Amino acid sequence: MLVRMASNQQTRPGISELAKDTATGRIGVVMAEVGARVQMRPVGGGIEWDAMPDDVVAPPAREELSARLAIKNGNSRGGL
């Protein structure tokens, strides 16, 4: 699910989708939108961080592929 932003008609990833926080360069999963912030969690799990909505974008294809591969590798090591 992509969320349409009214200000510049860009779309950003919705809840449970991979996204890039351009302010930090980190790739994560969108967990929620709380107030004026987007909460994101690292791909491999861990502590969530807050991002500004305008900084949350769909990751470039190469970075998304790398993140999905990291998730898959993590699942195979964990016995899932």
DSSP file (Angstrom, degrees, kcal/mol; ACC not computed):
  #  RESIDUE AA STRUCTURE BP1 BP2  ACC     N-H-->O    O-->H-N    N-H-->O    O-->H-N    TCO  KAPPA ALPHA  PHI   PSI    X-CA   Y-CA   Z-CA
    1    1 A M              0   0    0      0, 0.0    13,-1.8     0, 0.0     2,-0.4   0.000 360.0 360.0 360.0 126.9    0.0    0.0    0.0
    2    2 A L  E     -A   13   0A   0     11,-0.2     2,-0.5    12,-0.1    13,-0.0  -0.860 360.0-138.3-105.3 142.4    1.4    3.4   -1.0
    3    3 A V  E     -A   12   0A   0      9,-3.1     9,-2.0    -2,-0.4     2,-0.4  -0.871  15.1-137.8-101.2 124.9    0.3    6.6    0.7
    4    4 A R  E     -A   11   0A   0     -2,-0.5     2,-0.5     7,-0.2     7,-0.2  -0.692  12.1-146.0 -85.0 130.5   -0.3    9.6   -1.5
    5    5 A M     >  -     0   0    0      5,-2.7     4,-1.2    -2,-0.4     5,-0.3  -0.843   0.8-151.4 -97.9 127.6    1.1   12.8   -0.1
    6    6 A A  T  4 S+     0   0    0     -2,-0.5    -1,-0.1     1,-0.2    -2,-0.0   0.832  84.9  65.8 -68.1 -33.9   -1.0   15.9   -1.0
    7    7 A S  T  4 S+     0   0    0      1,-0.2    -1,-0.2     3,-0.1    -2,-0.0   0.900 126.3   1.3 -62.9 -45.2    1.8   18.4   -1.0
    8    8 A N  T  4 S-     0   0    0     -3,-0.2    -1,-0.2     2,-0.1    -2,-0.2   0.247  93.5-116.4-130.2  14.4    3.9   17.2   -4.0
    9    9 A Q     <  +     0   0    0     -4,-1.2     2,-0.2     1,-0.2    -3,-0.1   0.693  67.8 139.8  59.5  21.7    1.8   14.2   -5.2
   10   10 A Q        -     0   0    0     -5,-0.3    -5,-2.7    -6,-0.0     2,-0.3  -0.530  46.1-132.2 -85.6 161.0    4.7   11.8   -4.4
   11   11 A T  E     -A    4   0A   0     -7,-0.2    47,-0.4    -2,-0.2    -7,-0.2  -0.866  17.9-167.2-112.6 151.7    3.9    8.4   -2.8
   12   12 A R  E     -A    3   0A   0     -9,-2.0    -9,-3.1    -2,-0.3    45,-0.1  -0.955  35.4 -85.0-132.9 156.0    5.6    6.8    0.1
   13   13 A P  E     -A    2   0A   0      0, 0.0   -11,-0.2     0, 0.0     3,-0.1  -0.215  44.0-136.3 -59.6 146.6    5.5    3.3    1.4
   14   14 A G    >   -     0   0    0    -13,-1.8     3,-1.8     1,-0.2    16,-0.4  -0.251  44.8 -49.2 -92.3-176.3    2.7    2.3    3.7
   15   15 A I  T 3  S+     0   0    0      1,-0.3    -1,-0.2    -2,-0.1    16,-0.2  -0.302 126.1  17.1 -59.2 136.6    2.6    0.3    6.9
   16   16 A S  T 3  S+     0   0    0     14,-3.6     2,-0.3     1,-0.3    -1,-0.3   0.424 101.5 115.1  77.9   6.1    4.5   -3.0    6.7
   17   17 A E  S <  S-     0   0    0     -3,-1.8    13,-2.6    13,-0.2    -1,-0.3  -0.717  73.5-102.4-102.1 155.4    6.4   -2.0    3.6
   18   18 A L  E     +B   29   0B   0     -2,-0.3     2,-0.3    11,-0.2    11,-0.2  -0.492  48.5 170.4 -70.7 142.5   10.1   -1.4    3.2
   19   19 A A  E     -B   28   0B   0      9,-2.9     9,-2.7    -2,-0.2     2,-0.5  -0.972  30.1-127.0-149.4 161.5   11.2    2.2    3.1
   20   20 A K  E     -BC  27  57B   0     37,-3.3    37,-2.3    -2,-0.3     2,-0.9  -0.956  11.7-145.3-114.3 132.0   14.3    4.3    3.1
   21   21 A D  E >>> -BC  26  56B   0      5,-3.0     4,-2.9    -2,-0.5     3,-0.9  -0.849  13.6-165.0 -90.9 104.2   14.7    7.2    5.6
   22   22 A T  T 345S+     0   0    0     33,-3.2    -1,-0.2    -2,-0.9    34,-0.1   0.724  82.5  63.4 -68.9 -20.1   16.6    9.6    3.5
   23   23 A A  T 345S+     0   0    0     32,-0.2    -1,-0.2     1,-0.2    33,-0.1   0.847 122.4  18.8 -70.5 -32.4   17.7   11.7    6.5
   24   24 A T  T <45S-     0   0    0     -3,-0.9    -2,-0.2     2,-0.2    -1,-0.2   0.597  97.7-126.0-111.2 -17.1   19.7    8.7    7.9
   25   25 A G  T  <5 +     0   0    0     -4,-2.9     2,-0.2     1,-0.3    -3,-0.2   0.516  62.5 141.3  81.5   4.8   20.1    6.5    4.9
   26   26 A R  E   < -B   21   0B   0     -5,-0.7    -5,-3.0    -6,-0.0     2,-0.4  -0.556  45.4-143.0 -86.1 145.2   18.6    3.6    6.7
   27   27 A I  E     +B   20   0B   0     -7,-0.2    16,-0.8    -2,-0.2     2,-0.3  -0.874  37.4 143.4-101.5 137.1   16.3    1.0    5.2
   28   28 A G  E     -BD  19  42B   0     -9,-2.7    -9,-2.9    -2,-0.4     2,-0.5  -0.912  49.7 -87.0-157.1-176.5   13.5   -0.3    7.4
   29   29 A V  E     -BD  18  41B   0     12,-2.7    12,-2.2    -2,-0.3     2,-0.4  -0.894  40.3-120.4-104.8 130.6    9.9   -1.4    7.7
   30   30 A V  E     + D   0  40B   0    -13,-2.6   -14,-3.6    -2,-0.5    10,-0.2  -0.584  35.4 173.6 -70.6 122.5    7.2    1.2    8.2
   31   31 A M  E     -     0   0B   0      8,-3.3     2,-0.3    -2,-0.4     9,-0.2   0.797  55.2 -28.1-100.5 -37.2    5.5    0.2   11.5
   32   32 A A  E     - D   0  39B   0      7,-1.3     7,-2.9   -18,-0.1     2,-0.5  -0.984  46.3-119.2-168.7 164.6    3.1    3.1   12.1
   33   33 A E  E     - D   0  38B   0     -2,-0.3     2,-0.5     5,-0.2     5,-0.2  -0.982  33.3-179.5-116.8 116.6    2.4    6.8   11.6
   34   34 A V  E >   - D   0  37B   0      3,-1.8     3,-1.8    -2,-0.5     2,-0.2  -0.957  56.7 -50.7-122.1 113.9    2.2    8.5   15.0
   35   35 A G  T 3  S-     0   0    0     -2,-0.5     0, 0.0     1,-0.3     0, 0.0  -0.412 122.5 -18.2  60.3-128.7    1.4   12.2   15.0
   36   36 A A  T 3  S+     0   0    0     -2,-0.2     2,-0.3    -3,-0.1    -1,-0.3   0.077 124.8  81.9 -97.0  22.7    3.9   13.9   12.6
   37   37 A R  E <   -D   34   0B   0     -3,-1.8    -3,-1.8    15,-0.2     2,-0.5  -0.895  66.1-140.1-128.0 156.2    6.3   11.0   12.6
   38   38 A V  E     -DE  33  51B   0     13,-3.0    13,-2.6    -2,-0.3     2,-0.5  -0.974  21.5-142.2-111.6 126.3    6.7    7.7   10.8
   39   39 A Q  E     -DE  32  50B   0     -7,-2.9    -8,-3.3    -2,-0.5    -7,-1.3  -0.781  23.0-176.1 -91.9 130.2    8.0    4.9   13.0
   40   40 A M  E     -DE  30  49B   0      9,-3.0     9,-2.8    -2,-0.5   -10,-0.2  -0.925  14.1-152.5-126.2 149.5   10.4    2.5   11.3
   41   41 A R  E     -D   29   0B   0    -12,-2.2   -12,-2.7    -2,-0.3     7,-0.2  -0.958  32.0-101.7-120.7 140.3   12.0   -0.7   12.4
   42   42 A P  E >   -D   28   0B   0      0, 0.0     3,-1.9     0, 0.0   -14,-0.2  -0.213  33.7-115.0 -55.9 149.8   15.4   -2.0   11.1
   43   43 A V  T 3  S+     0   0    0    -16,-0.8     3,-0.1     1,-0.3   -15,-0.1   0.872 116.4  45.9 -55.5 -42.4   15.1   -4.8    8.6
   44   44 A G  T 3  S-     0   0    0      1,-0.3    -1,-0.3    30,-0.0     2,-0.1   0.343 123.7-100.2 -85.0   8.3   16.7   -7.4   10.9
   45   45 A G    <   +     0   0    0     -3,-1.9    -1,-0.3     1,-0.1     2,-0.3  -0.222  68.1 116.4  93.6 169.6   14.6   -6.3   13.9
   46   46 A G        -     0   0    0     -3,-0.1     2,-0.3    -2,-0.1    -1,-0.1  -0.858  64.9 -10.6 128.8-164.5   15.6   -4.0   16.7
   47   47 A I        -     0   0    0     -2,-0.3    -2,-0.1    -6,-0.1    -7,-0.0  -0.530  66.0-125.0 -78.0 131.5   14.7   -0.7   18.1
   48   48 A E        -     0   0    0     -2,-0.3     2,-0.3    -7,-0.2    -7,-0.2  -0.307  23.4-156.7 -69.1 155.7   12.3    1.4   16.1
   49   49 A W  E     -E   40   0B   0     -9,-2.8    -9,-3.0   -11,-0.0     2,-0.4  -0.934  15.5-117.3-131.0 159.4   13.2    5.0   15.1
   50   50 A D  E     -E   39   0B   0     -2,-0.3     2,-0.3   -11,-0.2   -11,-0.2  -0.782  29.7-174.9 -96.9 138.4   11.1    8.0   14.2
   51   51 A A  E     -E   38   0B   0    -13,-2.6   -13,-3.0    -2,-0.4     5,-0.1  -0.932  30.9-108.5-127.8 154.0   11.4    9.6   10.7
   52   52 A M    >>  -     0   0    0     -2,-0.3     3,-2.1   -15,-0.2     4,-0.5  -0.655  31.4-123.8 -78.2 136.7    9.9   12.7    9.3
   53   53 A P  G >4 S+     0   0    0      0, 0.0     3,-1.3     0, 0.0    -1,-0.1   0.838 110.2  56.6 -52.6 -38.4    7.2   11.7    6.7
   54   54 A D  G 34 S+     0   0    0      1,-0.3   -49,-0.0   -33,-0.0   -32,-0.0   0.693 104.6  54.4 -68.7 -16.9    8.9   13.7    3.9
   55   55 A D  G <4 S+     0   0    0     -3,-2.1   -33,-3.2   -34,-0.1     2,-0.7   0.503  87.5  93.2 -91.8  -5.7   12.1   11.7    4.4
   56   56 A V  E <<  +C   21   0B   0     -3,-1.3     2,-0.3    -4,-0.5   -35,-0.2  -0.804  52.5 154.1 -96.9 116.5   10.4    8.3    4.0
   57   57 A V  E     -C   20   0B   0    -37,-2.3   -37,-3.3    -2,-0.7   -45,-0.1  -0.878  51.6 -85.6-134.4 164.2   10.6    7.1    0.4
   58   58 A A        -     0   0    0    -47,-0.4   -39,-0.2    -2,-0.3     3,-0.1  -0.540  55.4-113.8 -66.3 135.6   10.5    3.8   -1.5
   59   59 A P        -     0   0    0      0, 0.0    -1,-0.1     0, 0.0   -41,-0.0  -0.377  34.3 -94.0 -71.4 151.9   14.0    2.4   -1.5
   60   60 A P     >  -     0   0    0      0, 0.0     4,-2.6     0, 0.0     3,-0.4  -0.297  42.7-106.0 -58.1 151.9   15.9    2.2   -4.9
   61   61 A A  H  > S+     0   0    0      1,-0.2     4,-2.6     2,-0.2     5,-0.2   0.862 119.1  51.3 -52.1 -43.5   15.5   -1.3   -6.4
   62   62 A R  H  > S+     0   0    0      1,-0.2     4,-2.1     2,-0.2    -1,-0.2   0.911 112.3  45.6 -63.7 -42.3   19.1   -2.4   -5.6
   63   63 A E  H  > S+     0   0    0     -3,-0.4     4,-2.3     2,-0.2    -1,-0.2   0.868 112.4  51.5 -70.0 -36.2   18.7   -1.4   -1.9
   64   64 A E  H  X S+     0   0    0     -4,-2.6     4,-2.7     2,-0.2     5,-0.2   0.929 110.0  49.2 -64.9 -44.1   15.3   -3.1   -1.6
   65   65 A L  H  X S+     0   0    0     -4,-2.6     4,-2.2    -5,-0.2    -2,-0.2   0.913 111.1  49.9 -60.6 -43.5   16.7   -6.3   -3.1
   66   66 A S  H  X S+     0   0    0     -4,-2.1     4,-2.1     2,-0.2    -1,-0.2   0.904 111.6  48.3 -61.9 -42.4   19.6   -6.2   -0.7
   67   67 A A  H  X S+     0   0    0     -4,-2.3     4,-2.1     2,-0.2    -2,-0.2   0.911 111.3  49.6 -65.4 -42.6   17.3   -5.6    2.3
   68   68 A R  H  X S+     0   0    0     -4,-2.7     4,-2.4     1,-0.2    -1,-0.2   0.874 110.2  51.4 -65.2 -35.6   15.0   -8.5    1.2
   69   69 A L  H  X S+     0   0    0     -4,-2.2     4,-2.9    -5,-0.2    -1,-0.2   0.895 108.0  52.1 -66.7 -39.7   18.0  -10.8    0.8
   70   70 A A  H  X S+     0   0    0     -4,-2.1     4,-2.3     2,-0.2    -2,-0.2   0.895 110.0  49.2 -62.3 -39.9   19.1   -9.8    4.4
   71   71 A I  H  X S+     0   0    0     -4,-2.1     4,-2.2     2,-0.2    -2,-0.2   0.941 112.5  47.5 -63.7 -46.7   15.7  -10.7    5.7
   72   72 A K  H  X S+     0   0    0     -4,-2.4     4,-2.1     1,-0.2    -2,-0.2   0.917 112.8  48.4 -61.8 -45.0   15.8  -14.1    3.9
   73   73 A N  H  X S+     0   0    0     -4,-2.9     4,-1.8     1,-0.2    -1,-0.2   0.894 110.9  51.4 -63.8 -39.8   19.3  -14.9    5.1
   74   74 A G  H  X S+     0   0    0     -4,-2.3     4,-1.5     1,-0.2    -1,-0.2   0.888 109.4  50.1 -63.6 -39.5   18.3  -14.0    8.6
   75   75 A N  H  <>S+     0   0    0     -4,-2.2     5,-2.4     1,-0.2     4,-0.4   0.880 109.2  51.3 -67.0 -37.3   15.3  -16.3    8.5
   76   76 A S  H ><5S+     0   0    0     -4,-2.1     3,-0.6     1,-0.2    -1,-0.2   0.844 109.7  49.7 -70.4 -32.0   17.4  -19.2    7.2
   77   77 A R  H 3<5S+     0   0    0     -4,-1.8    -1,-0.2     1,-0.2    -2,-0.2   0.815 108.4  54.1 -72.3 -30.1   19.9  -18.8   10.0
   78   78 A G  T 3<5S-     0   0    0     -4,-1.5    -1,-0.2    -5,-0.2    -2,-0.2   0.489 117.3-111.5 -83.9  -2.4   17.1  -18.7   12.6
   79   79 A G  T < 5       0   0    0     -3,-0.6    -3,-0.2    -4,-0.4    -2,-0.1   0.675 360.0 360.0  83.2  16.8   15.6  -22.0   11.3
   80   80 A L      <       0   0    0     -5,-2.4    -4,-0.2    -6,-0.2    -5,-0.1   0.455 360.0 360.0 -90.9 360.0   12.5  -20.4    9.9
